[in-house]
Amino acid sequence: MTDTLLRTLSPAPDQPVHDGQIAWGCYSSPFKRVNMLDAQIGGLPLRLARWWQLREWQAFQIANQHYFVMMALYNAKRFGLVQFILLDRTTNEILRYEKQVSPLRITLPDTLYDGYAAYKSRDFQLSVHSHWQKEK
């Protein structure tokens, strides 16, 4: 028999970094604003490293008994990646669109409360506007 570790979920603070320190924990809701770049390492703000190798991404998934849909926008700084995947669960047929793009063409939010993630080109557009409500 194995022991099970149960974690206590706490209400999320408005943002995960306060005065340069990360508020580690398990939270029951998302942060209103994700400010991880405000964290400090050795007294220097992480924001200085943003364009080195920091990868930013946002993905959304929806599913029911017939379909699984995944949309993702990745900004890896050297390149961007746009993905749209549709799986028909009844036939196992997969429709996949994937395109490497300029990272400057990808818009990623720092929040889920009123965030807008998007990519737009002459022949393709993918955008998601999230409206998370803390109080339901």
GUKE-473179 format. One record per residue (C-alpha): residue in one letter; x, y, z. Coordinates in steps of 0.25 Angstrom, whole numbers, padded with zeros to 4 digits, always signed. Example, Ala and Ser with C-alpha at 12.3 -4.5 7.8 and 13.67 -1.06 7.14 Angstrom:
REM GUKE-473179
a+0049-0018+0031 s+0055-0004+0029 
END
This chain:
REM GUKE-473179
m+0000+0000+0000 t+0005+0014-0004 d+0004+0027+0004 t-0004+0038-0003 l+0000+0052-0002 l-0012+0061-0001 r-0009+0076-0004 t-0017+0087+0001 l-0022+0097-0009 s-0022+0111-0006 p-0029+0123-0013 a-0019+0129-0023 p-0013+0142-0020 d-0015+0153-0031 q-0001+0150-0036 p+0009+0139-0033 v+0021+0149-0031 h+0021+0159-0020 d+0034+0168-0017 g+0042+0159-0026 q+0038+0146-0019 i+0030+0135-0024 a+0018+0130-0016 w+0019+0115-0018 g+0007+0107-0015 c-0005+0100-0020 y-0017+0109-0024 s-0031+0107-0027 s-0032+0117-0037 p-0023+0124-0047 f-0015+0137-0045 k-0022+0150-0050 r-0008+0154-0055 v+0003+0145-0058 n+0016+0153-0055 m+0027+0143-0054 l+0036+0152-0061 d+0036+0161-0048 a+0043+0150-0040 q+0057+0152-0036 i+0069+0143-0037 g+0082+0147-0030 g+0075+0161-0028 l+0073+0163-0043 p+0060+0163-0050 l+0056+0151-0058 r+0050+0161-0068 l+0065+0164-0073 a+0065+0149-0079 r+0052+0150-0086 w+0057+0150-0100 w+0068+0140-0098 q+0062+0126-0097 l+0049+0128-0089 r+0038+0121-0096 e+0024+0126-0095 w+0011+0119-0099 q-0004+0117-0097 a-0012+0105-0101 f-0027+0102-0100 q-0034+0089-0101 i-0048+0085-0102 a-0054+0071-0103 n-0067+0063-0103 q-0070+0049-0106 h-0068+0051-0121 y-0057+0061-0122 f-0044+0067-0116 v-0039+0080-0120 m-0026+0086-0116 m-0021+0100-0120 a-0007+0105-0117 l+0001+0117-0119 y+0016+0116-0115 n+0027+0127-0115 a+0040+0121-0114 k+0047+0134-0117 r+0055+0129-0129 f+0042+0124-0136 g+0027+0123-0133 l+0018+0111-0134 v+0003+0111-0137 q-0005+0098-0135 f-0019+0094-0137 i-0022+0079-0135 l-0036+0073-0137 l-0038+0058-0133 d-0051+0051-0137 r-0051+0041-0126 t-0061+0032-0133 t-0052+0030-0145 n-0039+0033-0139 e-0037+0043-0151 i-0027+0054-0148 l-0028+0068-0155 r-0015+0075-0151 y-0010+0089-0155 e+0004+0093-0151 k+0012+0105-0156 q+0025+0111-0151 v+0024+0126-0151 s+0031+0139-0147 p+0030+0140-0132 l+0027+0155-0134 r+0014+0151-0140 i+0009+0144-0128 t+0001+0151-0117 l+0000+0145-0103 p-0007+0150-0091 d-0002+0150-0077 t-0016+0147-0071 l-0028+0138-0073 y-0038+0147-0068 d-0038+0156-0080 g-0027+0150-0089 y-0026+0150-0104 a-0016+0140-0111 a-0015+0142-0126 y-0007+0139-0139 k-0011+0145-0152 s-0006+0144-0166 r-0010+0146-0180 d-0016+0132-0181 f-0018+0127-0166 q-0024+0133-0153 l-0025+0127-0139 s-0029+0135-0128 v-0035+0132-0114 h-0041+0142-0104 s-0043+0137-0090 h-0053+0142-0080 w-0050+0135-0067 q-0059+0140-0056 k-0053+0138-0042 e-0067+0139-0036 k-0077+0130-0042 
END
